[in-house]
Amino acid sequence: MNSAPGNHIKSIKKSTSTRLIYIVFFLLVSVIAYVFSYWSFSWVDSLDFLKVCSKEDNACVGALLVYRLTFGLALYHLLLAVVMIGVKSGGEGRAKFQDGYWPVKVLMLAGLITVSFFIPNKFFVVYGWAAIFCAAIFILIQLVLLVEFAYSLNESCVRKIENEGESGKKWYVLLFVLSFGCIIAAITGTVLMLVFLGKSCSINQFFIVFNIGISLIVGVLSISEKVREFRPSSGLFQSGIVMLYTTYLIYSAIMSEPASKCSTIANDHPKQSTIIIGALFTIISVCYSAFRASDSNELLGQHQHYESIPNDPDTETTGIADDECECTAYNYSFFHITFAFGAMYICELLTNWATLSNVTSTALSASVDTGMVSVWVKVVSSWVVVLLYLWTLVGPLLLRDRTWD
């Protein structure tokens, strides 16, 4: 007897497909917020049925429109996080709501966003400060994920080298190329920044030199005998990834500087297409970070879950394998909390980390990721990720009685 056609198709896990749908919601609202932040002044003012959004107070244009859209998205995920508290099994009724009832949840999201347009402006003055705090937490989650990713990828390559014997040499070559490739790219980027972005600007020179200095110090420390005695998995690969990422953060910080003698290249009236590509890249990276956070062993602790039965008829017809028959594959509440924080992070990126003490035309003008607050957020983030990585190196040395993964 021939095998069923569905058996030849690699099925997607139900837990993955569910999170991908939530990512589509998140991506859609974020893109709308970005688009309307620029063109809302002419579009929204014509909507007379939104009486609270009058031309006089500019309550629904520019940055305030971004605040309202992202608040509706954040509230949506926070409510789902509360509903999903304590869900452990895919068979529970609340778990079915997590994985299904999509028309209801679409209407729920649309309703919350609509309601946000009728909230007075004063509320968003307070919300702005809460968004800054939650966005900072989301940045920390991103940085932890970066360090975890570096260690996981290194350990995966090392495992393949050990298990495959002679044929595993290709993984050794890959690890070698990636390690030194990241380091060389970071050093090259540093030199180029000093030449083109550090001239006659002492603060930029400090950012660039300090970053490469501490990155090299931590890199040397990662291969020292004392550190490797207690952290055998440390090495140049993780150091290279951290060095390259912090170099990118410093570059991005300099490019976010407002027009001045320190940013003659960074603020030379970038084309609209470049801004759009940058905004989309940022939004997609936030989606990826939120998805990875929900599936991170380091942040959550792994839930045991079971693969679907290979000949499950539902899997063969839908192409979706139920990997949560007994236990959930990820923490539902934490997943939604992470996306809520991600929505607030998008809010801050699209409004230059501004807080609204009052509603003025300048406060309402939203431009993506520029201003000194954005600069310092990125610079401090580069320092924090180095400190996080440094702690993974010296932590096992200082706290020897603790078990370190």
C-alpha positions as CSV (number, residue, x, y, z in Angstrom):
1,M,0.0,0.0,0.0
2,N,1.3,3.5,-0.9
3,S,1.9,5.9,1.9
4,A,-0.5,8.7,2.3
5,P,0.5,11.9,0.5
6,G,0.6,13.8,3.8
7,N,3.4,11.6,5.1
8,H,5.8,13.0,2.6
9,I,5.1,16.6,3.6
10,K,7.1,17.9,6.6
11,S,4.5,19.2,9.0
12,I,4.8,22.4,11.0
13,K,4.3,22.3,14.8
14,K,1.1,23.7,16.1
15,S,2.9,25.8,18.7
16,T,5.0,27.4,15.9
17,S,2.1,28.1,13.6
18,T,0.2,29.8,16.4
19,R,3.1,32.1,17.3
20,L,3.6,32.9,13.6
21,I,0.0,34.1,13.3
22,Y,0.5,36.4,16.4
23,I,3.6,37.7,14.7
24,V,1.6,38.6,11.6
25,F,-0.8,40.6,13.8
26,F,2.1,42.3,15.5
27,L,3.9,43.1,12.2
28,L,0.7,44.5,10.6
29,V,-0.1,46.9,13.5
30,S,3.6,48.0,13.7
31,V,3.8,48.7,9.9
32,I,0.5,50.7,10.1
33,A,1.8,52.7,13.1
34,Y,4.9,53.5,11.1
35,V,3.0,54.5,7.9
36,F,0.5,56.6,9.8
37,S,3.2,58.3,11.9
38,Y,4.2,60.1,8.7
39,W,1.0,60.6,6.7
40,S,-1.6,60.8,9.5
41,F,-1.8,64.6,9.5
42,S,-3.7,64.6,6.3
43,W,-5.5,61.3,6.6
44,V,-6.9,61.1,10.2
45,D,-8.0,64.8,10.4
46,S,-10.7,64.0,7.8
47,L,-12.3,61.3,10.0
48,D,-15.0,63.5,11.6
49,F,-16.6,60.5,13.5
50,L,-13.6,60.5,15.8
51,K,-14.7,63.5,17.8
52,V,-11.9,63.1,20.3
53,C,-9.4,63.4,17.5
54,S,-9.9,67.0,16.5
55,K,-7.5,69.3,14.6
56,E,-7.3,71.5,17.7
57,D,-5.6,69.0,20.0
58,N,-4.0,66.8,17.4
59,A,-4.9,63.8,19.4
60,C,-4.7,61.3,16.6
61,V,-1.8,62.3,14.5
62,G,2.0,61.8,14.6
63,A,3.4,60.4,17.7
64,L,0.1,60.3,19.5
65,L,-1.3,58.0,16.8
66,V,1.7,55.7,17.3
67,Y,1.0,55.7,21.0
68,R,-2.7,54.8,20.5
69,L,-2.0,52.0,18.0
70,T,0.8,50.4,20.0
71,F,-1.2,50.8,23.3
72,G,-4.1,48.8,21.7
73,L,-1.6,46.1,20.6
74,A,0.1,46.0,24.0
75,L,-3.2,45.8,25.9
76,Y,-4.3,43.0,23.6
77,H,-1.3,40.9,24.6
78,L,-1.5,41.8,28.2
79,L,-5.1,40.7,28.4
80,L,-4.2,37.4,26.7
81,A,-1.3,37.0,29.1
82,V,-3.7,37.2,32.1
83,V,-6.2,34.8,30.5
84,M,-3.4,32.3,29.9
85,I,-1.9,32.3,33.4
86,G,-1.3,28.7,34.6
87,V,-2.1,26.9,31.3
88,K,0.0,23.7,31.3
89,S,-1.8,21.4,28.9
90,G,-2.8,21.8,25.3
91,G,-6.1,20.1,26.1
92,E,-7.4,22.9,28.4
93,G,-10.1,25.2,27.1
94,R,-7.9,28.3,27.5
95,A,-5.2,26.6,25.4
96,K,-7.7,26.2,22.6
97,F,-8.4,29.9,22.7
98,Q,-4.6,30.5,22.4
99,D,-4.5,28.3,19.3
100,G,-7.8,29.1,17.7
101,Y,-10.8,31.4,17.6
102,W,-8.9,33.8,15.3
103,P,-11.9,35.8,14.0
104,V,-12.8,36.5,17.6
105,K,-9.3,37.6,18.5
106,V,-9.0,39.7,15.3
107,L,-12.2,41.6,16.4
108,M,-10.8,41.8,19.9
109,L,-7.6,43.5,18.6
110,A,-9.5,45.8,16.3
111,G,-11.8,46.8,19.2
112,L,-9.0,47.6,21.6
113,I,-7.2,49.7,19.0
114,T,-10.5,51.5,18.2
115,V,-11.2,52.2,21.9
116,S,-7.7,53.7,22.3
117,F,-8.7,56.5,19.9
118,F,-11.2,57.7,22.4
119,I,-8.8,57.8,25.4
120,P,-7.9,61.4,26.5
121,N,-4.4,62.7,25.7
122,K,-3.4,62.9,29.4
123,F,-3.5,59.2,29.7
124,F,-0.7,58.8,27.1
125,V,1.6,61.2,29.0
126,V,1.6,58.5,31.8
127,Y,1.7,55.6,29.2
128,G,4.8,57.1,27.6
129,W,6.8,56.6,30.8
130,A,5.5,53.1,31.3
131,A,6.4,52.3,27.6
132,I,10.0,53.5,28.2
133,F,10.4,51.2,31.2
134,C,8.9,48.1,29.4
135,A,10.9,48.9,26.3
136,A,14.1,48.8,28.4
137,I,13.1,45.4,29.7
138,F,12.5,44.2,26.1
139,I,16.0,45.4,25.1
140,L,17.5,43.4,28.0
141,I,15.6,40.3,26.8
142,Q,17.1,40.9,23.3
143,L,20.6,41.1,24.7
144,V,20.2,38.0,26.8
145,L,18.9,36.2,23.7
146,L,21.9,37.3,21.7
147,V,24.4,35.8,24.3
148,E,22.3,32.7,24.5
149,F,22.3,32.4,20.7
150,A,26.1,32.7,20.5
151,Y,26.6,29.9,23.1
152,S,24.0,27.7,21.5
153,L,25.4,27.9,18.0
154,N,28.9,27.3,19.3
155,E,27.9,24.3,21.3
156,S,25.9,22.9,18.3
157,C,29.0,23.1,16.0
158,V,31.2,21.6,18.7
159,R,28.7,18.7,19.1
160,K,28.7,18.0,15.4
161,I,32.5,18.1,15.3
162,E,32.7,15.5,18.1
163,N,30.0,13.2,16.8
164,E,30.8,13.1,13.1
165,G,34.6,12.4,13.4
166,E,36.4,13.0,10.2
167,S,33.4,14.3,8.4
168,G,32.9,16.8,11.2
169,K,35.9,18.9,10.0
170,K,33.6,21.0,7.9
171,W,32.0,22.3,11.1
172,Y,35.4,23.1,12.6
173,V,36.2,25.1,9.4
174,L,32.8,26.9,9.7
175,L,33.3,27.7,13.3
176,F,36.8,29.0,12.6
177,V,35.7,31.2,9.6
178,L,32.7,32.6,11.6
179,S,34.8,33.3,14.6
180,F,37.6,35.3,12.9
181,G,35.2,36.6,10.3
182,C,33.1,38.4,13.0
183,I,36.3,39.7,14.7
184,I,37.8,41.0,11.4
185,A,34.4,42.6,10.4
186,A,34.2,44.3,13.8
187,I,37.7,45.7,13.6
188,T,37.2,46.8,10.0
189,G,33.9,48.5,10.9
190,T,35.6,50.2,13.8
191,V,38.4,51.6,11.6
192,L,35.9,52.8,9.0
193,M,33.8,54.6,11.7
194,L,36.9,56.3,13.0
195,V,37.8,57.5,9.6
196,F,34.4,58.6,8.4
197,L,32.3,59.2,11.5
198,G,34.9,60.1,14.2
199,K,36.6,63.1,12.7
200,S,36.4,66.3,14.8
201,C,33.9,64.6,17.2
202,S,35.3,63.5,20.5
203,I,32.1,61.8,21.7
204,N,32.0,59.6,18.6
205,Q,35.7,58.7,19.0
206,F,35.0,57.7,22.6
207,F,32.1,55.5,21.7
208,I,34.1,53.7,19.0
209,V,37.4,53.3,20.8
210,F,35.8,52.3,24.1
211,N,33.6,49.7,22.5
212,I,36.4,48.0,20.6
213,G,38.7,48.2,23.6
214,I,36.3,46.4,26.1
215,S,35.3,44.0,23.4
216,L,39.0,43.0,22.8
217,I,39.7,42.7,26.5
218,V,36.7,40.4,27.0
219,G,37.7,38.4,23.9
220,V,41.1,37.7,25.3
221,L,39.6,36.8,28.7
222,S,37.3,34.3,27.0
223,I,40.2,32.1,25.9
224,S,42.2,32.4,29.1
225,E,43.0,29.1,30.8
226,K,41.4,30.1,34.1
227,V,38.1,31.0,32.5
228,R,38.0,28.0,30.3
229,E,38.6,25.8,33.3
230,F,35.2,26.7,34.7
231,R,33.5,27.7,31.4
232,P,34.8,25.2,28.8
233,S,32.3,26.4,26.2
234,S,33.8,29.9,26.1
235,G,35.8,31.0,23.1
236,L,36.4,33.3,20.2
237,F,33.2,32.5,18.5
238,Q,30.9,34.0,21.2
239,S,33.4,36.9,21.6
240,G,33.3,37.6,17.8
241,I,29.5,37.7,17.7
242,V,29.3,40.0,20.7
243,M,32.1,42.3,19.3
244,L,30.4,42.5,15.9
245,Y,27.0,43.2,17.4
246,T,28.3,46.0,19.7
247,T,30.1,47.5,16.8
248,Y,26.8,47.6,14.8
249,L,25.1,49.2,17.8
250,I,27.7,51.9,18.0
251,Y,27.4,52.5,14.3
252,S,23.6,52.7,14.6
253,A,23.9,55.0,17.5
254,I,26.1,57.4,15.6
255,M,23.7,57.3,12.6
256,S,20.9,58.2,15.0
257,E,22.5,61.5,16.1
258,P,20.6,64.6,15.3
259,A,22.1,67.0,12.7
260,S,25.3,68.4,14.1
261,K,29.0,68.5,13.3
262,C,29.2,65.0,14.6
263,S,26.7,63.6,12.1
264,T,27.4,65.2,8.8
265,I,27.1,61.8,7.0
266,A,24.5,60.2,9.2
267,N,22.0,63.0,8.7
268,D,22.5,63.9,5.1
269,H,18.8,63.7,4.4
270,P,18.5,60.0,3.9
271,K,16.1,58.8,1.2
272,Q,12.6,57.7,2.1
273,S,13.3,54.2,0.8
274,T,16.2,53.8,3.1
275,I,14.1,54.9,6.1
276,I,11.4,52.5,5.2
277,I,13.8,49.5,4.8
278,G,15.4,50.4,8.1
279,A,12.0,50.6,9.9
280,L,10.9,47.3,8.5
281,F,14.2,45.6,9.4
282,T,13.7,46.9,13.0
283,I,10.1,45.7,13.2
284,I,11.0,42.3,11.9
285,S,13.9,41.9,14.3
286,V,11.6,42.8,17.2
287,C,9.2,40.1,16.0
288,Y,12.0,37.6,15.9
289,S,13.2,38.5,19.4
290,A,9.8,38.1,20.8
291,F,9.3,34.7,19.2
292,R,12.7,33.5,20.4
293,A,12.0,34.8,23.9
294,S,8.9,32.6,24.1
295,D,11.0,29.5,23.1
296,S,14.1,30.3,25.2
297,N,15.3,27.7,27.7
298,E,17.4,30.3,29.5
299,L,14.5,32.7,30.1
300,L,11.7,30.3,30.8
301,G,12.8,26.8,31.5
302,Q,11.8,24.1,29.0
303,H,8.3,22.7,29.1
304,Q,8.3,19.0,28.2
305,H,6.1,18.4,25.1
306,Y,5.2,15.5,22.9
307,E,5.4,15.2,19.1
308,S,2.2,14.2,17.3
309,I,1.7,10.6,16.2
310,P,3.2,10.3,12.7
311,N,0.0,8.9,11.2
312,D,-2.3,11.4,12.9
313,P,-5.0,12.1,10.2
314,D,-5.3,15.7,11.3
315,T,-1.6,16.2,10.7
316,E,-1.9,14.6,7.2
317,T,-4.8,16.8,6.2
318,T,-3.7,20.2,7.7
319,G,0.1,19.8,7.7
320,I,0.1,21.0,11.3
321,A,1.5,18.6,14.0
322,D,0.1,18.9,17.5
323,D,3.2,19.1,19.7
324,E,1.2,20.1,22.8
325,C,-1.0,17.0,23.3
326,E,0.1,16.7,26.9
327,C,2.1,19.8,27.9
328,T,2.5,23.2,26.4
329,A,5.6,23.8,24.3
330,Y,6.1,27.3,25.6
331,N,4.8,29.6,28.4
332,Y,1.7,31.3,27.0
333,S,1.6,34.2,29.4
334,F,5.3,35.0,29.0
335,F,4.9,34.9,25.3
336,H,2.2,37.6,25.4
337,I,4.0,39.7,27.9
338,T,7.1,39.7,25.7
339,F,5.0,40.8,22.7
340,A,3.4,43.5,24.9
341,F,6.8,44.8,25.8
342,G,7.8,44.6,22.1
343,A,4.8,46.7,21.2
344,M,6.0,49.4,23.6
345,Y,9.5,49.1,22.2
346,I,8.2,49.8,18.7
347,C,6.3,52.7,20.2
348,E,9.5,54.2,21.5
349,L,11.5,53.6,18.3
350,L,8.8,55.3,16.2
351,T,8.6,58.3,18.5
352,N,12.4,58.7,19.3
353,W,11.9,57.7,22.9
354,A,9.9,60.9,23.5
355,T,7.6,61.5,26.5
356,L,4.7,63.9,26.1
357,S,4.4,66.4,28.9
358,N,2.1,68.4,26.7
359,V,0.8,68.1,23.1
360,T,2.6,70.3,20.7
361,S,3.4,70.1,17.0
362,T,7.0,69.2,17.7
363,A,6.1,66.5,20.1
364,L,3.7,65.0,17.6
365,S,6.3,64.8,14.8
366,A,7.4,61.2,14.6
367,S,10.6,60.2,12.9
368,V,12.2,56.8,13.3
369,D,15.1,56.2,15.6
370,T,16.8,59.6,15.7
371,G,17.7,61.8,18.6
372,M,20.1,61.7,21.5
373,V,17.9,59.5,23.6
374,S,18.0,56.9,20.8
375,V,21.8,57.3,20.7
376,W,22.3,56.7,24.4
377,V,19.9,53.7,24.4
378,K,22.0,52.0,21.8
379,V,25.3,52.9,23.4
380,V,24.3,51.7,26.8
381,S,22.8,48.5,25.2
382,S,26.3,47.8,23.7
383,W,27.8,48.2,27.1
384,V,25.2,46.0,28.7
385,V,25.6,43.1,26.3
386,V,29.4,43.1,26.9
387,L,28.7,43.0,30.7
388,L,26.2,40.1,30.2
389,Y,28.8,38.2,28.2
390,L,31.5,39.0,30.7
391,W,29.3,37.7,33.5
392,T,28.9,34.3,31.7
393,L,32.7,34.1,31.7
394,V,33.6,35.2,35.2
395,G,30.3,34.0,36.9
396,P,31.4,30.3,37.0
397,L,34.8,31.4,38.3
398,L,33.3,33.5,41.1
399,L,30.4,31.3,42.1
400,R,31.9,27.8,41.9
401,D,29.2,26.1,44.0
402,R,26.5,27.0,41.4
403,T,25.7,24.8,38.4
404,W,26.2,26.7,35.1
405,D,24.7,25.6,31.8
